[in-house]
């Protein structure tokens, strides 16, 4: 199985047992002040799970190069202590690890330790929509000093025990900024034409190579396509690849897009393998330049090793880097190699606990695996004492609580009032691009079965269960939420449904639908109701739809042309009282979803209140005081949720310890990330008596 994945390969002097590299992720573990305990535990678990070469998140080569306050800086004693401990832990676990050398450039966020508090530094003072600041222009001496910063950080990587380094030259950070006409408007030796624009990345590569010596592996992550107007031209990408090869790098990893790109690159809406075409372009350029043997590493939007095997089988790519899939399941390689890919916990590409958090200071984790980033706090150690526990509710919080208890050696039984498990994930899995939410439920159910955990479906816990419950050591209450019914005139009319009813049978809704409530649930429902069944979700269709070819940059204006009316199943209007449509959806995903809704002809009304619901539709009032009747065959209420707490009364009568998790604990700031994290923590609180 996966013959192409499990072929040995080499990166410089490193001999790897397979073709999967764990790509770099900023984790916000780097500056926790715990001596590197969390960072080391995180990477060691992935090494034990089969990741042969791991690339760390970026270590800033200087204080001004830090992306924000959560970044470690080369030369800082506390950070280097954490790095040394991490490298040793990975080696003890049987893996290899590369340190990524990083400089944010104009993407530096204020507040990084050691900076002067001003904006970042860049080739030219071009404002950034990502940071909402205008960077300062690097002088010639500062550029030379920055090249030496990369070299000095590379030397420290060798001394700290790392097996390789990777230069971060992609995703719109400093090195990449030098190659793009948009951000490099210089007319000196560092800009003005393609050759001078690539002088900085080549100088960095050469300096790093000289610093670490001829035999030490140097990887370079370059941009295959910036996906911004004024980004690095296609022909310059190929020329840069050849120049880097001649500067002595051992492999080229190919990244995609900038944080300011109007084209989604890592979201669930991007089909697997979409960006392989750009990595193949780099390989073709290397061959044409006489460097065809140099390994090329593809990346972005792979969640399963079957997808990786497919792109490797097609040729032109030597390795594939996976990042978020190792958050979801540290054992993705080991399980797949053992012939059990169906037991892998699949990354949802939801970005909620990983990418969205990485731009702030909160610890990066994972929706489907809330232990990610917390391995040191929640070790998978079977407890000496075996107790008997029940979990009430088989939604995301309950399933996580049950598997946590079972993994720790406890006897567990799960009760679910509905006829199928999954809770809110059942509805999410119906939304285009979110189908893998259903796979998460299936995975957890399979895992529970393998752990010997009975799942009692259609069993609503009540007073008849008191005798059984009273004999347990503890219970996790994870009964989820009920749809909130607002007190609106006309809300009891027969054509008014709550969102759970609408998700359960969307085909029953008429051609005109008004959704009251524009949070994540309302937006998801609008997406489901307007999904084009003829829309192909293939890499080729995605590239064409976003006006992309291997030569093009794409753009928001051209990316999503409105669909023809015949392709839209329904006319949908979403009404929200607040100013922000889709509030609660993560920032890296929200804009993608809203763009798709607009292209489908969905009418999105913000700062609009509902006066009443009539048989003809919904009467609304806008911010200016004007009223309008929105004609609707059905009106759907997506106006919030209420905790399902009836079972709590029964549990109090049982007289046993219980913990509440997910929606049952409260609906404030409720999302799936919070639910699964609370399921994990509720299980540990019961076991620890807290």
Secondary structure, 3 states (H helix, E strand, C coil): CCCCCCCCEEECCEEECCCEEECCCCCCCCCCCCCCHHHHHHHHHHHHCCCCEEEEEEEECCHHHCCCCCCCECCCHHHHHHHHHHHHHHHHCCCEEEEEEECCHHHCCCCCCCCCCCCCEECCCCEECCCCEECEECCHHHHHHHHHHHHHHHHHHHHCCCCEEEEEECCCCHHHHHHCCCCCCCCCCCCCCHHHHCHHHHHHHHHHHHHHCCCCEEEEEEEEECCCCCCCCHHHHHHHHHHHHHCCCCEEEEEECCCCCCCCCCCCCCCCCCCHHHHHHHHHHHHHCCCCCCEEEEECCCCCHHHHHHHHHCCCCCEEEECHHHHHCCCHHHHHHCCCHHHCCCCCCCCCCCHHHHCCCCCCCCCCCCCCCCCCCCCCCCCCCCCEEEEECCCHHHHHHHHHHHHCCCEEEEEECCCCCCCCHHHHCCCCCCCHHHHHHHHHHHHHHHCCCEEEECCCCCHHHHHHHCCCCEEEECCCEEECCCCCCCCCCCCEEEHHHHHHCHHHCCCEEEEECCEHHHHHHHHHHCCCCCCCCCHHHHHHHCCCCCCCCCCHHHHCCCCCHHHCCCEEEEECCCCCCCECCCHHHHHHHHHHHHHCCCEEECCCEEEEECCCEEEEECCCCCEEEEECCEEEECCCEEECCHHHHHHHHHCCCEEECHHHHCCCCCCHHHHHHHHHHHHHHHHHCC
